[in-house]
Amino acid sequence: MITTNRLRNLDLGTLRSFVTIADAGSMTRAASRLFMTQSAISMQIKRLENSLGFSVFERSAQGMTPTSEGEQLLHFANQMLALNDEAMGRLTSPDYEGLVRLGVPGDIIYPHIPVILREFSRDYPRVQVKLSSAQTINLKTELKQGLQDIVLTTEGSASPGGTVISTQALVWSGAEAGVAWKKRPLPLGFARTCAFRSGVTKALDKAGIAWLDIVASEDPAAGEAMTSADLCVIAELESAVHSSRKIIDHGGQLPDLPEHSIVLYSKASPGNQIVETLAEYLSRAYA
């Protein structure tokens, strides 16, 4: 007698809750992100565990983390949800076509922009995004001249027409195990038109710390290379510190730095919903 196993299906809604809990670390935070009640999301996980025959989370005072079996499920769940979202995006999204010009300062391209562009391209495969990188002052000029559709900037506050999508503290960064931050005058590696330079030098002046510029370039890459070589220091948004540099643990020997905002400006023309849609993706990711 031949027997066959009854086919069983994993519920995508439950998998989305499972992945969100794994990311958030608790049911409460996951429920808030998914606009669900905690009891509803708890019931989903209970049914999932009963169906699979094992626990998918370890629960402790620190939060919820996947079990070893849960880690395996997480791998498959992410793949299944990505495929589902791609299919739904291509089959149900407006059939937008065209070109969107996006300008972003180089120091905030990572980590968000590659993820945003991949998701946007998945959902709107007929839209071409042209990405360019420049400093804030140049990007705002290009937007006014009609050379960009959307720009992100790093500023102390938004100018008229701009929307703050993230605010972060600046941090001192330098080479790993570097000593350049201990030198006086303090060697700085800012590009001449860097949006952070003014606030940083004011903070140093207020703290009575002498400083000097050792980079003569409009390109921030020059200062970043000098910093990675432990010849100077720079200030960056915490989320933008590159792997070749480290946040300096200066123990109060350098001053605290002002907050800066990531500001979104767009120039959508009537009927051009592509620009507005990409702006929504950017705002959501940085928020």
PAKE-709735 format. One record per residue: x, y, z of N, C-alpha, C in turn; residue in one letter. Coordinates in nm, 3 decimals. Example, Ala and Ser with C-alpha at 12.3 -4.5 7.8 and 13.67 -1.06 7.14 Angstrom:
REM residues 2
<<1.319 -0.569 0.780> <1.230 -0.450 0.780> <1.320 -0.330 0.780> 'A'>
<<1.285 -0.225 0.708> <1.367 -0.106 0.714> <1.290 0.003 0.787> 'S'>
***
This chain:
REM residues 287
<<0.084 -0.119 0.000> <0.000 0.000 0.000> <0.088 0.124 0.000> 'M'>
<<0.064 0.215 -0.092> <0.145 0.336 -0.103> <0.077 0.448 -0.026> 'I'>
<<0.152 0.513 0.061> <0.100 0.627 0.136> <0.173 0.753 0.094> 'T'>
<<0.104 0.861 0.096> <0.165 0.991 0.063> <0.141 1.089 0.176> 'T'>
<<0.237 1.176 0.199> <0.223 1.279 0.301> <0.130 1.388 0.252> 'N'>
<<0.040 1.429 0.339> <-0.050 1.538 0.304> <0.030 1.667 0.290> 'R'>
<<0.010 1.736 0.179> <0.082 1.861 0.158> <0.033 1.967 0.256> 'L'>
<<0.126 2.037 0.314> <0.092 2.144 0.407> <0.153 2.274 0.357> 'R'>
<<0.084 2.383 0.381> <0.129 2.513 0.332> <0.162 2.607 0.446> 'N'>
<<0.266 2.685 0.428> <0.301 2.790 0.522> <0.224 2.916 0.485> 'L'>
<<0.164 2.979 0.583> <0.085 3.099 0.560> <0.178 3.220 0.551> 'D'>
<<0.168 3.294 0.441> <0.259 3.406 0.420> <0.238 3.517 0.523> 'L'>
<<0.114 3.540 0.564> <0.089 3.641 0.665> <0.156 3.606 0.797> 'G'>
<<0.151 3.478 0.833> <0.218 3.433 0.955> <0.369 3.444 0.942> 'T'>
<<0.421 3.410 0.824> <0.566 3.422 0.802> <0.611 3.567 0.812> 'L'>
<<0.528 3.660 0.764> <0.565 3.801 0.775> <0.570 3.844 0.922> 'R'>
<<0.475 3.795 1.001> <0.477 3.824 1.144> <0.601 3.763 1.209> 'S'>
<<0.633 3.640 1.171> <0.751 3.571 1.225> <0.880 3.649 1.194> 'F'>
<<0.896 3.691 1.070> <1.016 3.766 1.031> <1.021 3.900 1.103> 'V'>
<<0.908 3.965 1.119> <0.905 4.095 1.185> <0.941 4.083 1.334> 'T'>
<<0.893 3.978 1.400> <0.930 3.954 1.540> <1.080 3.929 1.551> 'I'>
<<1.134 3.849 1.459> <1.278 3.820 1.462> <1.359 3.948 1.445> 'A'>
<<1.310 4.038 1.363> <1.380 4.165 1.340> <1.363 4.260 1.457> 'D'>
<<1.240 4.267 1.512> <1.211 4.364 1.618> <1.254 4.316 1.756> 'A'>
<<1.258 4.184 1.776> <1.300 4.130 1.904> <1.188 4.114 2.005> 'G'>
<<1.066 4.152 1.969> <0.954 4.133 2.060> <0.824 4.135 1.982> 'S'>
<<0.721 4.071 2.039> <0.590 4.071 1.975> <0.526 4.209 1.980> 'M'>
<<0.552 4.282 2.087> <0.491 4.415 2.101> <0.536 4.507 1.990> 'T'>
<<0.667 4.513 1.966> <0.719 4.600 1.860> <0.676 4.551 1.723> 'R'>
<<0.675 4.419 1.704> <0.633 4.364 1.575> <0.486 4.396 1.548> 'A'>
<<0.402 4.382 1.650> <0.260 4.412 1.633> <0.239 4.557 1.594> 'A'>
<<0.319 4.645 1.654> <0.308 4.788 1.621> <0.346 4.813 1.476> 'S'>
<<0.452 4.748 1.430> <0.498 4.767 1.291> <0.395 4.713 1.191> 'R'>
<<0.328 4.606 1.229> <0.235 4.540 1.136> <0.091 4.589 1.154> 'L'>
<<0.070 4.682 1.248> <-0.064 4.734 1.277> <-0.159 4.620 1.315> 'F'>
<<-0.109 4.533 1.402> <-0.187 4.421 1.453> <-0.190 4.428 1.605> 'M'>
<<-0.282 4.353 1.666> <-0.282 4.343 1.811> <-0.180 4.236 1.853> 'T'>
<<-0.130 4.249 1.975> <-0.032 4.152 2.021> <-0.094 4.013 2.034> 'Q'>
<<-0.219 4.007 2.072> <-0.285 3.877 2.085> <-0.299 3.808 1.950> 'S'>
<<-0.326 3.886 1.844> <-0.340 3.827 1.711> <-0.208 3.771 1.662> 'A'>
<<-0.101 3.846 1.683> <0.029 3.799 1.634> <0.078 3.682 1.718> 'I'>
<<0.040 3.680 1.847> <0.077 3.568 1.934> <0.008 3.439 1.889> 'S'>
<<-0.119 3.451 1.851> <-0.193 3.335 1.802> <-0.133 3.282 1.672> 'M'>
<<-0.087 3.371 1.585> <-0.023 3.328 1.460> <0.099 3.241 1.490> 'Q'>
<<0.184 3.288 1.580> <0.306 3.214 1.612> <0.274 3.082 1.681> 'I'>
<<0.172 3.081 1.766> <0.133 2.956 1.832> <0.087 2.853 1.729> 'K'>
<<0.005 2.897 1.632> <-0.041 2.806 1.527> <0.076 2.758 1.442> 'R'>
<<0.170 2.848 1.415> <0.287 2.810 1.335> <0.368 2.703 1.407> 'L'>
<<0.392 2.722 1.535> <0.471 2.625 1.611> <0.397 2.491 1.622> 'E'>
<<0.266 2.496 1.640> <0.189 2.370 1.646> <0.195 2.296 1.512> 'N'>
<<0.190 2.372 1.403> <0.193 2.311 1.270> <0.328 2.246 1.242> 'S'>
<<0.436 2.313 1.284> <0.570 2.263 1.255> <0.618 2.160 1.356> 'L'>
<<0.564 2.168 1.477> <0.604 2.071 1.579> <0.728 2.111 1.656> 'G'>
<<0.766 2.236 1.650> <0.880 2.284 1.728> <0.865 2.434 1.755> 'F'>
<<0.939 2.480 1.853> <0.937 2.622 1.888> <1.024 2.700 1.790> 'S'>
<<0.977 2.815 1.749> <1.055 2.897 1.655> <1.125 3.012 1.726> 'V'>
<<1.088 3.037 1.852> <1.152 3.145 1.928> <1.193 3.098 2.065> 'F'>
<<1.305 3.153 2.112> <1.344 3.142 2.252> <1.303 3.272 2.320> 'E'>
<<1.235 3.263 2.431> <1.184 3.380 2.500> <1.264 3.404 2.627> 'R'>
<<1.310 3.527 2.647> <1.387 3.564 2.765> <1.354 3.707 2.803> 'S'>
<<1.412 3.753 2.912> <1.389 3.891 2.955> <1.444 3.990 2.853> 'A'>
<<1.543 3.948 2.775> <1.603 4.036 2.675> <1.521 4.044 2.546> 'Q'>
<<1.424 3.953 2.530> <1.342 3.957 2.410> <1.326 3.819 2.349> 'G'>
<<1.291 3.817 2.222> <1.266 3.693 2.150> <1.369 3.675 2.040> 'M'>
<<1.435 3.561 2.040> <1.534 3.529 1.936> <1.499 3.393 1.876> 'T'>
<<1.523 3.375 1.745> <1.490 3.247 1.682> <1.570 3.131 1.741> 'P'>
<<1.505 3.017 1.754> <1.575 2.894 1.789> <1.658 2.850 1.669> 'T'>
<<1.732 2.741 1.683> <1.810 2.691 1.569> <1.716 2.651 1.455> 'S'>
<<1.603 2.590 1.489> <1.504 2.557 1.385> <1.441 2.685 1.329> 'E'>
<<1.420 2.783 1.417> <1.365 2.911 1.373> <1.457 2.983 1.277> 'G'>
<<1.587 2.970 1.297> <1.684 3.031 1.205> <1.671 2.971 1.065> 'E'>
<<1.650 2.839 1.059> <1.630 2.775 0.928> <1.502 2.826 0.863> 'Q'>
<<1.397 2.837 0.942> <1.271 2.888 0.889> <1.286 3.032 0.843> 'L'>
<<1.363 3.111 0.917> <1.382 3.252 0.881> <1.444 3.265 0.743> 'L'>
<<1.538 3.178 0.711> <1.602 3.180 0.580> <1.498 3.159 0.470> 'H'>
<<1.414 3.058 0.485> <1.312 3.031 0.383> <1.204 3.139 0.381> 'F'>
<<1.166 3.188 0.500> <1.061 3.289 0.508> <1.101 3.416 0.434> 'A'>
<<1.225 3.459 0.449> <1.270 3.579 0.379> <1.265 3.560 0.228> 'N'>
<<1.303 3.443 0.181> <1.298 3.416 0.037> <1.154 3.414 -0.013> 'Q'>
<<1.065 3.351 0.060> <0.925 3.340 0.018> <0.858 3.477 0.017> 'M'>
<<0.884 3.559 0.118> <0.824 3.691 0.125> <0.878 3.782 0.015> 'L'>
<<1.008 3.771 -0.013> <1.067 3.853 -0.120> <1.004 3.819 -0.254> 'A'>
<<0.984 3.689 -0.280> <0.923 3.648 -0.406> <0.777 3.693 -0.412> 'L'>
<<0.706 3.680 -0.301> <0.568 3.725 -0.296> <0.557 3.875 -0.323> 'N'>
<<0.645 3.953 -0.258> <0.638 4.098 -0.274> <0.674 4.141 -0.416> 'D'>
<<0.770 4.069 -0.476> <0.807 4.101 -0.614> <0.690 4.071 -0.708> 'E'>
<<0.626 3.956 -0.689> <0.512 3.919 -0.775> <0.398 4.019 -0.759> 'A'>
<<0.364 4.053 -0.636> <0.255 4.147 -0.613> <0.288 4.285 -0.669> 'M'>
<<0.414 4.324 -0.654> <0.454 4.455 -0.705> <0.441 4.463 -0.856> 'G'>
<<0.486 4.359 -0.924> <0.482 4.361 -1.070> <0.342 4.342 -1.126> 'R'>
<<0.260 4.269 -1.055> <0.127 4.239 -1.107> <0.023 4.345 -1.072> 'L'>
<<0.042 4.417 -0.963> <-0.062 4.509 -0.917> <-0.020 4.654 -0.914> 'T'>
<<0.111 4.687 -0.923> <0.152 4.826 -0.916> <0.118 4.900 -1.045> 'S'>
<<0.097 5.032 -1.037> <0.075 5.109 -1.160> <0.189 5.088 -1.257> 'P'>
<<0.157 5.084 -1.384> <0.257 5.053 -1.486> <0.336 5.179 -1.521> 'D'>
<<0.413 5.227 -1.421> <0.490 5.348 -1.443> <0.605 5.322 -1.540> 'Y'>
<<0.636 5.421 -1.619> <0.754 5.418 -1.705> <0.821 5.554 -1.697> 'E'>
<<0.950 5.557 -1.728> <1.018 5.685 -1.734> <1.149 5.686 -1.659> 'G'>
<<1.198 5.806 -1.632> <1.328 5.827 -1.569> <1.312 5.916 -1.447> 'L'>
<<1.377 5.879 -1.338> <1.383 5.962 -1.219> <1.529 5.991 -1.189> 'V'>
<<1.560 6.119 -1.170> <1.698 6.159 -1.139> <1.710 6.185 -0.989> 'R'>
<<1.798 6.108 -0.925> <1.814 6.113 -0.780> <1.956 6.154 -0.745> 'L'>
<<1.970 6.256 -0.661> <2.102 6.300 -0.616> <2.117 6.279 -0.467> 'G'>
<<2.230 6.220 -0.426> <2.254 6.186 -0.286> <2.400 6.216 -0.251> 'V'>
<<2.427 6.281 -0.138> <2.567 6.297 -0.095> <2.633 6.161 -0.076> 'P'>
<<2.759 6.152 -0.111> <2.827 6.024 -0.106> <2.831 5.961 0.031> 'G'>
<<2.832 6.044 0.136> <2.847 5.988 0.270> <2.719 5.927 0.325> 'D'>
<<2.606 5.940 0.255> <2.484 5.874 0.304> <2.426 5.777 0.201> 'I'>
<<2.504 5.744 0.099> <2.457 5.643 0.004> <2.439 5.509 0.075> 'I'>
<<2.533 5.474 0.161> <2.521 5.349 0.238> <2.471 5.382 0.378> 'Y'>
<<2.390 5.297 0.440> <2.353 5.163 0.393> <2.220 5.158 0.318> 'P'>
<<2.143 5.269 0.313> <2.004 5.259 0.268> <1.983 5.261 0.117> 'H'>
<<2.057 5.345 0.045> <2.025 5.369 -0.096> <2.026 5.241 -0.180> 'I'>
<<2.125 5.152 -0.170> <2.120 5.030 -0.251> <1.994 4.947 -0.225> 'P'>
<<1.952 4.938 -0.099> <1.833 4.860 -0.065> <1.708 4.925 -0.124> 'V'>
<<1.700 5.058 -0.112> <1.584 5.131 -0.165> <1.574 5.113 -0.316> 'I'>
<<1.686 5.130 -0.385> <1.684 5.119 -0.531> <1.650 4.978 -0.577> 'L'>
<<1.697 4.878 -0.504> <1.663 4.741 -0.540> <1.514 4.716 -0.525> 'R'>
<<1.457 4.763 -0.414> <1.313 4.743 -0.392> <1.231 4.822 -0.493> 'E'>
<<1.271 4.946 -0.521> <1.197 5.028 -0.615> <1.203 4.967 -0.756> 'F'>
<<1.320 4.919 -0.795> <1.335 4.858 -0.926> <1.254 4.729 -0.937> 'S'>
<<1.245 4.655 -0.828> <1.163 4.534 -0.826> <1.017 4.568 -0.847> 'R'>
<<0.969 4.674 -0.782> <0.828 4.709 -0.787> <0.791 4.785 -0.915> 'D'>
<<0.887 4.860 -0.970> <0.860 4.940 -1.091> <0.970 4.915 -1.194> 'Y'>
<<0.968 4.796 -1.254> <1.079 4.756 -1.341> <1.094 4.840 -1.467> 'P'>
<<0.991 4.917 -1.506> <1.002 4.999 -1.626> <1.051 5.141 -1.598> 'R'>
<<1.080 5.169 -1.472> <1.131 5.301 -1.435> <1.282 5.294 -1.420> 'V'>
<<1.352 5.387 -1.483> <1.497 5.394 -1.471> <1.533 5.503 -1.371> 'Q'>
<<1.617 5.469 -1.274> <1.665 5.567 -1.177> <1.808 5.604 -1.213> 'V'>
<<1.832 5.732 -1.231> <1.966 5.782 -1.258> <2.020 5.843 -1.129> 'K'>
<<2.119 5.778 -1.069> <2.175 5.821 -0.941> <2.303 5.901 -0.963> 'L'>
<<2.310 6.016 -0.898> <2.434 6.093 -0.900> <2.469 6.133 -0.758> 'S'>
<<2.597 6.158 -0.735> <2.644 6.192 -0.602> <2.720 6.324 -0.605> 'S'>
<<2.689 6.411 -0.511> <2.758 6.539 -0.499> <2.733 6.591 -0.359> 'A'>
<<2.797 6.701 -0.325> <2.775 6.759 -0.193> <2.644 6.834 -0.190> 'Q'>
<<2.594 6.854 -0.069> <2.462 6.914 -0.048> <2.443 7.043 -0.124> 'T'>
<<2.538 7.134 -0.116> <2.523 7.266 -0.179> <2.506 7.253 -0.330> 'I'>
<<2.577 7.159 -0.389> <2.567 7.138 -0.534> <2.436 7.071 -0.573> 'N'>
<<2.391 6.976 -0.491> <2.266 6.906 -0.522> <2.147 7.002 -0.517> 'L'>
<<2.146 7.091 -0.421> <2.035 7.187 -0.411> <2.034 7.281 -0.532> 'K'>
<<2.152 7.317 -0.579> <2.161 7.401 -0.698> <2.109 7.326 -0.820> 'T'>
<<2.149 7.199 -0.833> <2.104 7.118 -0.947> <1.953 7.100 -0.945> 'E'>
<<1.893 7.087 -0.825> <1.747 7.073 -0.817> <1.680 7.200 -0.868> 'L'>
<<1.731 7.317 -0.828> <1.674 7.443 -0.873> <1.687 7.460 -1.024> 'K'>
<<1.795 7.406 -1.080> <1.818 7.419 -1.224> <1.741 7.314 -1.304> 'Q'>
<<1.668 7.227 -1.236> <1.591 7.124 -1.306> <1.674 7.005 -1.350> 'G'>
<<1.793 6.989 -1.291> <1.880 6.879 -1.329> <1.858 6.755 -1.242> 'L'>
<<1.784 6.770 -1.134> <1.751 6.658 -1.046> <1.600 6.660 -1.020> 'Q'>
<<1.544 6.541 -0.996> <1.403 6.531 -0.957> <1.389 6.519 -0.806> 'D'>
<<1.480 6.448 -0.743> <1.482 6.430 -0.598> <1.626 6.443 -0.550> 'I'>
<<1.646 6.513 -0.440> <1.779 6.514 -0.378> <1.763 6.491 -0.229> 'V'>
<<1.860 6.422 -0.173> <1.876 6.413 -0.029> <1.993 6.502 0.009> 'L'>
<<1.984 6.568 0.123> <2.091 6.654 0.170> <2.120 6.626 0.316> 'T'>
<<2.236 6.671 0.362> <2.269 6.667 0.505> <2.283 6.812 0.551> 'T'>
<<2.193 6.854 0.641> <2.189 6.993 0.685> <2.153 7.002 0.832> 'E'>
<<2.184 7.116 0.892> <2.143 7.138 1.029> <1.992 7.146 1.041> 'G'>
<<1.927 7.203 0.943> <1.781 7.211 0.939> <1.738 7.222 0.794> 'S'>
<<1.611 7.196 0.769> <1.561 7.197 0.631> <1.535 7.339 0.583> 'A'>
<<1.567 7.362 0.458> <1.531 7.487 0.392> <1.385 7.478 0.346> 'S'>
<<1.323 7.591 0.309> <1.185 7.585 0.259> <1.169 7.484 0.146> 'P'>
<<1.067 7.401 0.155> <1.042 7.299 0.055> <1.102 7.164 0.088> 'G'>
<<1.184 7.159 0.193> <1.247 7.034 0.231> <1.174 6.964 0.344> 'G'>
<<1.187 6.831 0.348> <1.125 6.750 0.452> <1.233 6.670 0.524> 'T'>
<<1.243 6.688 0.655> <1.340 6.612 0.733> <1.292 6.467 0.744> 'V'>
<<1.374 6.372 0.698> <1.335 6.232 0.704> <1.417 6.153 0.806> 'I'>
<<1.522 6.216 0.860> <1.600 6.151 0.965> <1.689 6.257 1.031> 'S'>
<<1.707 6.246 1.162> <1.798 6.333 1.234> <1.892 6.247 1.315> 'T'>
<<2.021 6.272 1.300> <2.121 6.191 1.367> <2.231 6.280 1.424> 'Q'>
<<2.297 6.230 1.527> <2.412 6.300 1.583> <2.535 6.275 1.497> 'A'>
<<2.620 6.375 1.486> <2.750 6.355 1.424> <2.843 6.288 1.524> 'L'>
<<2.931 6.204 1.473> <3.030 6.138 1.558> <3.168 6.161 1.499> 'V'>
<<3.268 6.162 1.584> <3.407 6.171 1.538> <3.448 6.034 1.484> 'W'>
<<3.512 6.031 1.370> <3.560 5.903 1.317> <3.705 5.915 1.273> 'S'>
<<3.775 5.804 1.285> <3.917 5.800 1.248> <3.957 5.659 1.215> 'G'>
<<4.086 5.639 1.197> <4.138 5.506 1.165> <4.125 5.414 1.286> 'A'>
<<4.110 5.286 1.260> <4.105 5.189 1.370> <4.235 5.194 1.449> 'E'>
<<4.224 5.205 1.580> <4.340 5.217 1.669> <4.425 5.339 1.634> 'A'>
<<4.362 5.440 1.573> <4.435 5.558 1.529> <4.467 5.653 1.644> 'G'>
<<4.562 5.743 1.618> <4.604 5.841 1.720> <4.595 5.984 1.667> 'V'>
<<4.548 6.001 1.544> <4.542 6.136 1.487> <4.454 6.228 1.571> 'A'>
<<4.353 6.175 1.637> <4.261 6.258 1.716> <4.329 6.318 1.839> 'W'>
<<4.444 6.264 1.877> <4.515 6.314 1.994> <4.608 6.432 1.959> 'K'>
<<4.630 6.457 1.831> <4.724 6.560 1.790> <4.664 6.699 1.809> 'K'>
<<4.750 6.796 1.837> <4.711 6.935 1.845> <4.814 7.019 1.772> 'R'>
<<4.769 7.104 1.681> <4.631 7.124 1.640> <4.570 6.996 1.582> 'P'>
<<4.440 6.984 1.595> <4.370 6.865 1.548> <4.359 6.868 1.396> 'L'>
<<4.414 6.767 1.326> <4.407 6.766 1.179> <4.269 6.721 1.130> 'P'>
<<4.206 6.803 1.047> <4.073 6.773 0.995> <4.080 6.740 0.847> 'L'>
<<3.993 6.649 0.804> <3.996 6.604 0.665> <3.870 6.635 0.588> 'G'>
<<3.803 6.747 0.617> <3.680 6.780 0.548> <3.706 6.837 0.408> 'F'>
<<3.617 6.801 0.314> <3.617 6.872 0.187> <3.577 7.017 0.214> 'A'>
<<3.619 7.107 0.128> <3.603 7.249 0.157> <3.458 7.292 0.170> 'R'>
<<3.368 7.226 0.098> <3.227 7.264 0.105> <3.142 7.164 0.184> 'T'>
<<3.205 7.083 0.269> <3.132 6.983 0.347> <3.033 7.052 0.440> 'C'>
<<2.911 7.000 0.445> <2.805 7.060 0.527> <2.834 7.048 0.676> 'A'>
<<2.920 6.953 0.714> <2.948 6.932 0.856> <3.059 7.023 0.909> 'F'>
<<3.141 7.077 0.821> <3.263 7.144 0.863> <3.238 7.262 0.957> 'R'>
<<3.142 7.346 0.923> <3.118 7.467 1.002> <3.080 7.434 1.146> 'S'>
<<2.986 7.341 1.165> <2.944 7.306 1.300> <3.055 7.242 1.381> 'G'>
<<3.139 7.162 1.314> <3.249 7.095 1.383> <3.355 7.197 1.427> 'V'>
<<3.395 7.286 1.338> <3.497 7.385 1.375> <3.447 7.479 1.484> 'T'>
<<3.318 7.513 1.482> <3.262 7.597 1.589> <3.269 7.525 1.723> 'K'>
<<3.240 7.395 1.722> <3.248 7.317 1.846> <3.391 7.310 1.897> 'A'>
<<3.486 7.296 1.808> <3.627 7.293 1.848> <3.671 7.428 1.904> 'L'>
<<3.631 7.536 1.838> <3.666 7.670 1.885> <3.609 7.694 2.025> 'D'>
<<3.485 7.652 2.045> <3.420 7.671 2.175> <3.491 7.592 2.283> 'K'>
<<3.545 7.475 2.247> <3.616 7.391 2.343> <3.761 7.433 2.360> 'A'>
<<3.805 7.532 2.283> <3.944 7.579 2.293> <4.045 7.483 2.233> 'G'>
<<4.004 7.405 2.135> <4.093 7.308 2.071> <4.136 7.363 1.935> 'I'>
<<4.265 7.381 1.917> <4.317 7.430 1.789> <4.303 7.322 1.683> 'A'>
<<4.281 7.363 1.559> <4.262 7.269 1.450> <4.323 7.325 1.322> 'W'>
<<4.343 7.237 1.225> <4.389 7.281 1.094> <4.336 7.188 0.987> 'L'>
<<4.311 7.245 0.868> <4.269 7.166 0.752> <4.391 7.107 0.685> 'D'>
<<4.385 6.977 0.654> <4.498 6.917 0.582> <4.455 6.857 0.449> 'I'>
<<4.329 6.880 0.410> <4.280 6.831 0.281> <4.234 6.950 0.198> 'V'>
<<4.289 6.963 0.078> <4.250 7.071 -0.012> <4.180 7.010 -0.132> 'A'>
<<4.053 6.977 -0.114> <3.978 6.908 -0.220> <3.831 6.934 -0.203> 'S'>
<<3.759 6.930 -0.315> <3.614 6.936 -0.311> <3.553 6.797 -0.296> 'E'>
<<3.635 6.696 -0.313> <3.589 6.557 -0.311> <3.605 6.499 -0.171> 'D'>
<<3.496 6.459 -0.104> <3.509 6.403 0.032> <3.591 6.275 0.038> 'P'>
<<3.606 6.207 -0.076> <3.683 6.081 -0.076> <3.828 6.105 -0.035> 'A'>
<<3.881 6.224 -0.065> <4.019 6.254 -0.028> <4.035 6.255 0.123> 'A'>
<<3.943 6.325 0.192> <3.950 6.328 0.337> <3.924 6.194 0.401> 'G'>
<<3.835 6.116 0.341> <3.806 5.983 0.394> <3.929 5.893 0.384> 'E'>
<<4.003 5.905 0.273> <4.124 5.825 0.256> <4.230 5.867 0.357> 'A'>
<<4.246 5.998 0.377> <4.344 6.048 0.474> <4.306 6.005 0.615> 'M'>
<<4.176 6.004 0.644> <4.130 5.961 0.777> <4.158 5.814 0.798> 'T'>
<<4.129 5.733 0.698> <4.155 5.589 0.709> <4.303 5.561 0.726> 'S'>
<<4.388 5.652 0.678> <4.533 5.636 0.692> <4.584 5.692 0.824> 'A'>
<<4.494 5.739 0.911> <4.527 5.796 1.042> <4.610 5.923 1.031> 'D'>
<<4.580 6.004 0.928> <4.648 6.132 0.912> <4.561 6.249 0.956> 'L'>
<<4.432 6.221 0.979> <4.341 6.325 1.024> <4.214 6.259 1.076> 'C'>
<<4.117 6.340 1.117> <3.988 6.289 1.161> <3.879 6.366 1.087> 'V'>
<<3.760 6.309 1.085> <3.645 6.377 1.028> <3.525 6.351 1.120> 'I'>
<<3.415 6.416 1.091> <3.288 6.389 1.160> <3.190 6.336 1.057> 'A'>
<<3.113 6.236 1.097> <3.018 6.172 1.007> <2.890 6.141 1.083> 'E'>
<<2.783 6.119 1.008> <2.663 6.063 1.069> <2.695 5.921 1.113> 'L'>
<<2.645 5.882 1.228> <2.681 5.752 1.284> <2.648 5.638 1.189> 'E'>
<<2.537 5.650 1.117> <2.496 5.543 1.027> <2.583 5.534 0.902> 'S'>
<<2.666 5.638 0.879> <2.743 5.645 0.755> <2.890 5.610 0.773> 'A'>
<<2.932 5.579 0.896> <3.074 5.549 0.919> <3.113 5.423 0.843> 'V'>
<<3.215 5.436 0.757> <3.257 5.326 0.670> <3.338 5.224 0.750> 'H'>
<<3.342 5.101 0.699> <3.413 4.993 0.768> <3.563 5.019 0.780> 'S'>
<<3.617 5.107 0.694> <3.760 5.139 0.702> <3.791 5.240 0.812> 'S'>
<<3.685 5.293 0.876> <3.703 5.389 0.985> <3.623 5.343 1.106> 'R'>
<<3.654 5.399 1.221> <3.585 5.364 1.343> <3.544 5.491 1.417> 'K'>
<<3.435 5.480 1.494> <3.396 5.590 1.581> <3.503 5.604 1.690> 'I'>
<<3.548 5.725 1.711> <3.658 5.749 1.805> <3.605 5.750 1.949> 'I'>
<<3.664 5.668 2.032> <3.632 5.666 2.175> <3.728 5.762 2.244> 'D'>
<<3.691 5.890 2.243> <3.786 5.994 2.288> <3.772 6.029 2.435> 'H'>
<<3.675 5.967 2.504> <3.663 5.989 2.647> <3.643 6.134 2.687> 'G'>
<<3.575 6.211 2.603> <3.547 6.350 2.636> <3.657 6.447 2.598> 'G'>
<<3.763 6.398 2.533> <3.872 6.487 2.495> <3.842 6.566 2.366> 'Q'>
<<3.737 6.527 2.297> <3.687 6.603 2.183> <3.544 6.646 2.215> 'L'>
<<3.499 6.758 2.163> <3.367 6.808 2.199> <3.254 6.727 2.136> 'P'>
<<3.137 6.729 2.202> <3.018 6.673 2.140> <2.982 6.755 2.017> 'D'>
<<2.920 6.690 1.920> <2.892 6.756 1.793> <2.743 6.773 1.772> 'L'>
<<2.704 6.872 1.693> <2.561 6.899 1.673> <2.494 6.791 1.588> 'P'>
<<2.362 6.784 1.602> <2.285 6.693 1.519> <2.272 6.748 1.378> 'E'>
<<2.259 6.659 1.282> <2.232 6.699 1.144> <2.114 6.618 1.093> 'H'>
<<2.043 6.677 1.001> <1.926 6.611 0.944> <1.953 6.566 0.801> 'S'>
<<1.889 6.457 0.764> <1.882 6.416 0.624> <1.751 6.472 0.571> 'I'>
<<1.761 6.559 0.470> <1.645 6.633 0.421> <1.615 6.590 0.277> 'V'>
<<1.489 6.571 0.248> <1.446 6.532 0.113> <1.381 6.652 0.044> 'L'>
<<1.427 6.681 -0.077> <1.367 6.782 -0.163> <1.327 6.714 -0.293> 'Y'>
<<1.212 6.749 -0.346> <1.171 6.691 -0.473> <1.106 6.798 -0.560> 'S'>
<<1.108 6.772 -0.689> <1.052 6.865 -0.786> <0.963 6.786 -0.880> 'K'>
<<0.852 6.739 -0.826> <0.760 6.658 -0.906> <0.680 6.748 -0.998> 'A'>
<<0.673 6.709 -1.123> <0.591 6.783 -1.220> <0.451 6.724 -1.221> 'S'>
<<0.350 6.801 -1.261> <0.213 6.750 -1.263> <0.201 6.622 -1.344> 'P'>
<<0.140 6.523 -1.284> <0.121 6.396 -1.354> <0.237 6.300 -1.344> 'G'>
<<0.349 6.344 -1.283> <0.466 6.257 -1.272> <0.466 6.192 -1.134> 'N'>
<<0.391 6.083 -1.121> <0.380 6.017 -0.992> <0.503 5.934 -0.958> 'Q'>
<<0.590 5.911 -1.055> <0.710 5.831 -1.028> <0.795 5.899 -0.922> 'I'>
<<0.812 6.031 -0.934> <0.895 6.105 -0.841> <0.837 6.096 -0.700> 'V'>
<<0.708 6.116 -0.690> <0.642 6.110 -0.559> <0.655 5.971 -0.497> 'E'>
<<0.645 5.869 -0.581> <0.653 5.732 -0.530> <0.793 5.700 -0.479> 'T'>
<<0.897 5.738 -0.554> <1.033 5.714 -0.507> <1.060 5.793 -0.379> 'L'>
<<1.007 5.914 -0.370> <1.023 5.994 -0.248> <0.964 5.921 -0.127> 'A'>
<<0.852 5.853 -0.148> <0.790 5.776 -0.039> <0.879 5.660 0.005> 'E'>
<<0.942 5.593 -0.090> <1.034 5.483 -0.057> <1.150 5.536 0.027> 'Y'>
<<1.205 5.651 -0.013> <1.318 5.711 0.060> <1.277 5.750 0.201> 'L'>
<<1.164 5.817 0.213> <1.118 5.862 0.344> <1.095 5.742 0.438> 'S'>
<<1.033 5.638 0.385> <1.002 5.521 0.467> <1.129 5.451 0.516> 'R'>
<<1.228 5.441 0.429> <1.352 5.371 0.465> <1.430 5.447 0.572> 'A'>
<<1.441 5.579 0.557> <1.519 5.657 0.653> <1.445 5.678 0.784> 'Y'>
<<1.311 5.675 0.778> <1.236 5.686 0.903> <1.254 5.563 0.991> 'A'>
***
